[in-house]
Amino acid sequence: MASEPVDSTGTLAGSGVPTPTARRLAWREVGRALRHRNYRLFFAGQLVSLIGTWMQIVAQAWLMYRLTGSSVQLGLVSFCGHFPMLLLAPVGGVLADRFRRHRILLATQSASMLLAFGLAGLTLTDLVQPVHLFLFAGLLGCVNALDMPTRQAFVVQMVGRDDLMNAVALNSSIFNGARIVGPAVAGVLVAGVGEGWCFFLNGASFVAVLGGLLAMRHLPAPGAATAGSPLKSLGEGFRFVAAAAPVRAMLVLLAVVGLAGMPFTVLMPIFADRILHSGARGLGILMGAFGVGALAGALGLAARSDVRGLGRLIGASSMALGLLLVLFAASRWFWLSAALLVAVGLSMTSQMASSNTLVQMMVPDALRGRLMAVYSMTVLGTAPFGALLAGALAQTLGPTTTLVLGGSVCSVSGLVFALRVPGLRAQARALMRESPGDSTDPTGPGR
């Protein structure tokens, strides 16, 4: 029997379906961005630091819950941590396009380390109060608002555009790999020695990322295209989004998921304690289960060799995310809940990492920092309002109903996006062709 025809991309001709050989080769290429020395240093430092970050996230939520027992207070502390992103991320984007991103990251990572040590000192001396958690969450949010656009835009300087999609996926994989380890360690430490040691170890973990940044060599200077009025520079990023329908559609969906879906993490201490009766250790396992799925989603994206089909994946992942959140809300068996969170993690990461990849492939290099600022605002800037809303609704309607409502919104929004993908494909292709230095076949989302 004759073999089926295969085109130059390794797919069955005319079908868009990868052959088994193409799939095996793709998985071998999962770590191809690591061939760049600077990115290897960045990857290693971030892996250590992000484990500490997730330890602090879980410990901070549990500490607030232990001090207050209030879902509203849990929502407020999350609001304080994310709201600065909405205000300051555009400033971070302008800075990332004007100054050396490497130096900005050295400053922001150092500031994050000092804040972690400060919170550890207050907690270990039994002086910590809810107001301190609000204050430190807000200060760290300000630092992250400057750090995140810069970190996202810095990736292309380390790997170039050829390996950009792989590097974005690997970044997501270390973020979510740390999400597995960090909460599990935090659950054990909180139950054994208290939250303060989680904060201290997070502070110590920044030594790895600072060491990696200091060891980097041959980094490019900011481009001449960033000159001009800062206010004008700020507006250029928003004008690009307004004119680029595919980018705008992805950002709107990200905003909806950030508002309705992501705040489920705010309610995790309540589900772990009151509904699943598993305490701090159970909280660590649940957050770790979410991380397992998120890591799987990120590695799946890293194995891809081009962007075809990402538009369809974004819509399908959003619909699946909503349905899974509804099922999690209905579960009363701990291990079923943990299994559902694995699938939740896979769906959420598939949507967000795919959106990040497509946005980065469509944006001109001169606007990258500002577009990553808009992306950061969309992903994290909506989260504080979602956290407040989730906390308030959980107080009145209960956490189960709150999660069902949020999941339903995510599913409907994903369906609307999926229906729009075919109409956005032509402009997506054009944007990728216009982006300088793009070596990826610009087929656009949803082919």
C-alpha positions in Angstrom: 0.0 0.0 0.0 1.4 3.4 -1.0 2.4 5.8 1.8 0.2 8.8 2.4 1.6 12.1 0.8 3.4 14.4 3.3 4.0 18.1 2.6 7.1 20.2 3.5 5.8 20.9 7.0 5.6 17.2 8.0 1.8 17.0 7.8 -0.4 14.7 5.7 -0.8 16.7 2.5 -3.9 18.8 2.5 -5.0 17.7 6.0 -2.9 19.7 8.4 -2.4 16.5 10.5 1.2 15.8 11.6 2.6 12.4 10.7 3.9 10.2 13.6 7.5 10.9 12.4 6.8 14.7 12.6 5.4 14.3 16.1 8.5 12.4 17.3 10.8 15.0 15.8 8.7 17.8 17.5 9.1 16.2 20.9 12.9 16.0 20.4 12.9 19.7 19.8 11.1 20.6 23.1 14.2 22.2 24.6 15.7 23.8 21.4 15.7 27.3 22.9 18.2 26.0 25.6 20.9 26.0 23.0 21.3 29.8 23.7 23.7 30.3 26.6 21.9 33.4 28.0 18.6 31.7 27.9 20.0 28.6 29.7 21.1 30.9 32.5 17.7 32.6 32.6 15.9 29.3 32.6 17.9 27.9 35.5 17.6 31.0 37.6 13.8 31.3 37.0 13.2 27.7 37.8 14.7 28.1 41.3 13.2 31.5 41.9 9.7 30.5 40.8 9.5 27.6 43.2 10.1 30.1 45.9 7.5 32.4 44.4 4.8 29.7 44.5 5.7 28.8 48.0 5.1 32.4 49.0 1.8 32.6 47.1 0.4 29.6 48.9 1.8 30.6 52.3 0.4 34.1 52.0 -3.1 32.9 51.1 -3.1 30.4 54.0 -1.7 33.0 56.4 -4.4 35.5 55.5 -7.1 32.8 55.8 -5.6 31.7 59.2 -5.6 35.3 60.5 -9.1 36.3 59.3 -11.0 33.3 58.1 -12.6 35.5 55.5 -13.0 34.9 51.7 -13.4 38.7 51.3 -10.0 39.3 52.8 -8.5 36.6 50.6 -9.9 38.5 47.6 -8.6 41.8 48.9 -5.0 40.6 49.3 -5.1 39.2 45.8 -6.5 42.5 44.6 -3.6 44.4 46.2 -1.1 42.1 44.6 -2.5 42.4 41.1 -4.1 45.9 40.8 -0.7 47.7 40.3 -0.4 45.8 37.1 -3.3 47.7 35.6 -1.8 51.0 36.5 2.0 50.5 36.1 2.4 47.9 33.4 2.3 50.5 30.6 5.1 52.3 32.3 7.0 49.0 32.5 6.4 48.5 28.7 7.8 51.9 27.8 10.9 51.3 30.0 11.4 47.9 28.4 11.5 49.5 24.9 13.8 52.4 26.0 16.4 50.9 28.4 18.4 47.8 28.8 15.9 45.1 29.8 18.7 43.2 31.5 19.3 46.0 34.0 15.6 46.5 34.6 15.3 42.9 35.6 18.3 43.1 37.9 16.5 46.0 39.7 13.1 44.3 39.9 14.4 40.9 41.0 16.5 42.6 43.7 13.4 44.5 45.0 11.3 41.3 45.0 14.0 39.6 47.1 14.1 42.4 49.7 10.3 42.3 50.0 10.2 38.6 50.6 12.8 38.9 53.3 10.9 41.7 54.9 7.6 39.7 55.0 9.6 36.7 56.4 11.0 38.9 59.2 7.5 40.1 60.3 6.0 36.6 60.2 8.9 34.8 62.0 8.7 37.4 64.8 4.9 37.0 65.1 4.4 40.6 64.3 2.5 40.1 61.1 -1.0 41.4 60.7 -3.4 41.4 57.8 -2.5 45.0 57.0 1.1 43.9 56.5 0.0 41.3 54.0 -2.0 44.0 52.1 1.0 46.3 52.1 3.6 43.7 50.9 1.3 42.3 48.3 0.8 45.9 46.9 4.5 46.7 46.9 5.3 43.4 45.2 2.5 44.1 42.7 4.2 47.4 41.8 7.5 45.6 41.2 5.9 42.9 39.1 4.2 45.5 37.0 7.6 46.7 35.9 9.1 43.3 35.8 6.6 41.3 33.8 6.5 43.3 30.5 10.3 43.5 30.6 10.8 39.8 31.2 8.4 38.9 28.4 10.1 41.2 25.9 13.5 40.1 27.1 13.0 36.6 25.8 13.4 37.5 22.1 16.8 39.1 22.9 18.1 35.8 24.3 16.8 33.4 21.6 15.8 35.4 18.5 12.5 35.0 16.6 13.3 31.5 15.3 13.1 30.0 18.8 10.7 32.5 20.3 7.6 30.2 20.4 9.7 27.4 22.0 11.1 29.8 24.6 7.7 31.2 25.5 6.5 27.6 26.0 9.5 26.7 28.1 9.0 29.8 30.2 5.4 28.6 30.8 6.8 25.1 31.6 9.1 26.3 34.3 6.4 28.6 35.8 4.1 25.6 36.0 6.7 23.1 37.0 7.4 25.4 39.9 3.7 25.5 40.5 3.9 21.7 41.2 6.9 21.8 43.6 6.3 25.2 45.3 2.8 24.6 46.7 3.7 21.0 47.8 6.7 22.2 49.7 4.7 25.2 51.1 2.0 22.8 52.3 4.5 20.8 54.3 6.4 23.8 55.7 3.2 25.7 56.7 1.9 22.7 58.5 5.3 22.0 60.1 7.1 25.2 60.9 4.8 28.0 59.7 4.4 30.5 56.8 7.5 32.6 57.7 10.0 30.1 56.4 8.2 29.9 53.1 8.7 33.7 52.7 12.4 33.4 53.8 13.1 30.6 51.3 11.5 32.7 48.5 13.8 35.5 49.3 16.8 33.2 49.2 15.7 31.8 45.8 16.3 35.1 44.1 20.0 34.6 44.5 19.7 32.0 41.6 18.0 34.4 39.2 20.3 37.3 40.0 23.3 35.1 39.5 22.0 34.0 36.1 21.4 37.6 35.0 24.8 38.7 36.1 26.5 35.9 34.2 24.9 36.8 30.8 27.0 38.2 28.0 26.5 39.9 24.6 23.1 41.4 25.2 21.8 44.0 22.7 21.2 47.7 23.6 17.8 49.2 23.3 16.9 50.1 19.7 16.8 53.7 18.3 13.1 53.3 17.5 12.3 53.8 21.2 13.2 57.5 21.1 10.6 60.2 21.4 7.9 61.3 23.9 7.2 58.7 26.6 3.5 59.6 26.5 3.5 59.1 22.7 5.3 55.8 23.1 2.7 54.7 25.6 -0.1 55.3 23.2 1.5 53.4 20.3 1.1 50.0 22.0 -2.7 50.6 22.6 -3.1 51.9 19.0 -1.6 48.8 17.7 -4.0 46.6 19.6 -6.9 48.7 18.5 -6.0 48.2 14.9 -5.1 44.5 15.1 -8.3 42.5 15.3 -6.7 39.1 16.0 -4.6 40.5 18.8 -7.5 42.4 20.2 -9.7 39.2 20.2 -7.1 37.2 22.1 -6.6 39.9 24.7 -10.4 40.3 25.2 -10.7 36.5 25.8 -7.7 36.6 28.2 -9.4 39.5 30.1 -12.6 37.5 30.5 -10.7 34.4 31.7 -8.7 36.6 34.1 -11.9 38.0 35.5 -14.0 34.9 35.6 -11.7 31.9 35.6 -8.3 32.7 37.2 -9.8 33.9 40.6 -10.6 30.2 41.4 -7.2 30.1 43.1 -8.4 32.7 45.6 -11.1 30.3 46.7 -8.7 27.3 47.0 -8.1 27.7 50.8 -11.9 27.6 51.3 -12.3 24.5 49.2 -9.3 22.8 50.8 -10.6 23.5 54.4 -14.3 23.7 54.4 -15.4 21.6 51.4 -12.7 19.0 51.0 -11.5 19.0 54.6 -7.9 18.6 53.8 -6.2 21.6 55.4 -2.9 23.2 54.4 -1.4 20.0 53.1 -4.5 19.5 50.9 -4.1 23.0 49.6 -0.6 22.3 48.6 -1.6 19.1 46.8 -4.5 20.9 45.0 -2.3 23.7 43.8 0.4 21.2 42.8 -2.2 19.2 40.8 -3.1 22.3 38.9 0.6 22.8 38.2 1.0 19.3 36.8 -1.7 20.0 34.2 -0.3 23.4 33.4 3.2 21.9 32.9 1.8 19.3 30.5 0.1 22.1 28.5 3.3 24.1 28.3 5.4 21.1 27.2 2.8 20.3 24.5 3.2 23.8 23.1 7.0 23.6 23.3 6.8 20.5 21.1 5.1 22.4 18.3 7.1 23.5 15.4 4.8 26.3 14.1 1.7 28.3 15.1 -0.9 26.5 13.0 -4.0 25.6 14.9 -3.2 27.7 17.9 -6.3 29.8 17.3 -8.6 26.8 17.5 -6.7 25.6 20.6 -7.3 28.9 22.4 -11.0 28.7 21.9 -11.3 25.0 22.7 -9.1 25.4 25.8 -11.3 28.2 27.1 -14.4 26.2 26.7 -12.9 23.2 28.4 -11.6 25.3 31.3 -15.1 26.6 32.1 -16.6 23.1 32.0 -13.8 21.7 34.3 -14.3 24.5 36.8 -18.0 23.7 37.0 -17.2 20.0 37.6 -14.6 20.9 40.2 -17.1 23.0 42.1 -19.5 20.1 42.2 -16.9 17.6 43.4 -16.8 16.6 47.1 -14.1 13.9 46.7 -10.6 15.2 47.3 -8.7 13.1 44.7 -11.4 13.7 42.0 -11.0 17.4 42.7 -7.2 17.1 42.4 -7.6 15.2 39.1 -10.0 17.9 37.7 -7.4 20.6 38.6 -4.8 18.8 36.5 -7.1 19.2 33.5 -7.9 22.8 34.6 -4.2 23.6 34.6 -3.7 22.0 31.1 -6.6 24.0 29.7 -5.7 27.4 31.2 -2.0 27.1 30.2 -2.8 26.0 26.7 -5.0 29.1 26.3 -2.6 31.6 27.8 0.7 30.3 26.4 -0.8 30.0 22.9 -2.1 33.6 23.2 1.3 34.8 24.3 3.0 33.1 21.4 0.6 34.4 18.8 0.7 38.0 20.2 4.5 37.9 20.2 4.7 36.6 16.6 2.4 39.4 15.4 4.0 42.4 17.1 6.9 44.4 15.6 10.1 44.3 17.7 10.1 48.0 18.3 6.7 47.7 20.1 7.4 44.4 21.9 7.8 45.8 25.4 4.6 47.9 25.2 2.6 45.1 23.7 3.8 42.8 26.5 2.6 45.5 28.9 -0.9 45.4 27.4 -0.7 41.6 27.6 0.3 41.7 31.2 -2.5 44.2 32.0 -5.0 41.9 30.3 -3.8 38.7 32.0 -3.1 40.1 35.5 -4.8 43.5 35.5 -8.2 41.9 35.4 -7.4 39.4 38.1 -7.7 41.7 41.1 -11.3 42.6 40.1 -12.0 39.0 39.6 -10.5 38.2 43.0 -12.6 40.8 44.7 -15.7 39.7 42.9 -15.0 36.0 43.7 -14.4 36.8 47.3 -17.6 38.9 47.6 -19.8 36.3 45.7 -18.4 33.5 47.8 -19.4 35.3 51.0 -23.0 35.7 49.8 -23.6 32.9 47.3 -21.0 30.4 48.5 -17.8 29.3 46.8 -19.5 26.5 44.8 -22.0 28.8 43.1 -19.3 31.4 42.5 -17.1 28.9 40.7 -20.0 27.6 38.6 -20.8 31.1 37.4 -17.1 31.8 36.6 -16.7 28.6 34.7 -19.9 29.2 32.6 -18.6 32.6 31.6 -15.3 31.1 30.4 -17.0 28.5 28.3 -19.4 30.9 26.6 -16.5 33.3 25.9 -14.4 30.5 24.4 -17.2 29.5 22.1 -17.6 33.1 20.9 -13.8 33.3 20.2 -13.8 29.9 18.4 -16.6 31.1 16.0 -14.5 34.3 15.2 -11.3 32.5 14.4 -11.9 31.8 10.6 -12.6 35.5 10.0 -9.4 36.6 11.8 -7.1 34.3 10.0 -6.2 36.6 7.0 -5.2 39.5 9.1 -3.2 37.3 11.5 -1.2 36.1 8.5 -0.6 39.6 7.4 0.6 40.8 10.8 3.1 37.9 11.0 4.4 38.7 7.5 4.9 42.3 8.5 6.8 41.5 11.8 10.5 41.8 10.9 12.7 38.7 11.1 9.8 36.2 11.3 11.0 32.8 10.0 7.8 31.0 10.9 5.3 30.1 8.2 2.6 32.8 8.8 -0.4 30.7 8.5 -2.2 32.5 11.4 -4.5 31.0 14.1 -6.9 28.3 13.4 -5.7 26.9 10.1 
